[in-house]
Amino acid sequence: EQNDRKRIPCPLDPKHTVYEDQLQKHLKKCNSREKPKPVYFVQDINAGLKDVAEIPEKQVTLSSLSSEELQNLIVKLKKASNGLELHLKEEILSHQALQEALNDPKNGESAFKHLKQQASILGNMERLHLLGPGRCFVEFGAGRGKLSHWVDVALQNVENVQFLLVERATTRFKVDGKHKRRDSIFERLQVDIQHLCLSKVPILEKKKLPVVGIGKHLCGAATDLALRCLVESYSTCCGGENEEPAAKRCRTATTEVAPDTAAGNGSNTEDHKPVAGIVIALCCHHKCDWTHYVGREFFKSVGLGAVEFHYFQRMSSWATCGMRETTSKASTSEESEDQTNDTEEHEQTFSMAESGSDTWQGILTVEERKEIGCLCKRLIDHGRIEYLQQQGYKAALQYYTESAVSLENVLLTAVPSPFLITEPT
């Protein structure tokens, strides 16, 4: 009788099957069923663009462009990038909390690469005085929660610390259990960043600790959603009476980080800022979305719009996956990382056909494609820097690890500006 029963794909998630005669019973307990929305769910609060008219229609692929159209795009890219700081400073640091793990001979190459990146992120957080008591660390795209784990290790003897791990997917092999006997509070928020209202998270409502937003390889649009979640929706709710409206702030010309005295040591600026700092390792610019992108005003200011953004985000992949001849070994290494149980890295899912890399192989050299891809990344990231500056933050981009460790090796950092410069009249 058991063999006669028919299995069918679950209508809620076709990745698994269920006996047809038990479908109704299964639907009531399926993990993919729609669950009640948590209190901190606010539809599209961090989505960005509301004007449907500005959202472009589906564009043609890069491979469909003529040689002349591509050259015009490259001219626009180079013109818009003129004057930008393209040679980033190196801030390849480490942290004592990870030294034992880094020296463990049992670690394979993949685990060692992740540890080096996590150690440098913590080192940069320490440089900005963001590792300290009385803070709530919000890890976006948390996966298994490894980055929060190491922050917690670094703050072993520190009191009044909270961790919020934001991850929309159900995650296996979480490391949260390691912290159950500790004083620090760990809470998972299973929600898309697009709909996350931090001010409605109960433990943040209760204590209102300054927030530090962190993330390791936060893919494409997720970075923009996280930035808007922190500096718009959360800061607006918690800004208090002493906050000056973002529109009145002067955009600073520099992209250097704030001085030590402003970023830490309990300065007045930090006391009034609900967000004490942001440290996010960037990646997957080809997954950015004009709808969510925080740097739209910057793009418009240099004569660019949704159409150019569409192509630049695709061309950004040339910085990595468009270099077959020179980085095949590195790419294999990155892919093998994705397949290990110890990793939560993004996967390079952007095909060569979509990026147009193969099509332009006879027209552009490998080095030219790499240079163009890097320019696209820097341009997109500069829009994010200008956005943060307009919101009253000192923001910077820096290399936080070697390209041999990860091809996506740029870290975005931001701390509240120590003062606001008024524009001369």
Secondary structure, DSSP 8 states (H G I E B T S, - for coil): -GGG--EEE-SS-TTSEEEGGGHHHHHHH-TTS-----TTB-TTTT-----GGGS------GGGS-HHHHHHHHHHHHHHHTTS--S-EE-----GGGHHHHT-TT--HHHHHHHHHHHHHHHHHHHTT--SSSEEEEEET-TT-HHHHHHHHHTTT--SEEEEEE-SS--SS-SGGGGTTSSSEEEEE-S-GGGB-GGGSHHHHHH---EEEEEEEEETHHHHHHHHIIIIIIHHHH--TT---GGGS---S------HHHHSTT-HHHHH-SEEEEEEEEE-GGG--TTT-TTHHHHHHTT--HHHHHHHHHHGGGGTTT-HHHHHHHHHHHHHHHTSTT---------HHHHTTTTTTTTS-HHHHHHHHHHHHHHHHHHHHHHHHHTTEEEEEEE-S-TTT-S--EEEEEEE-SS------
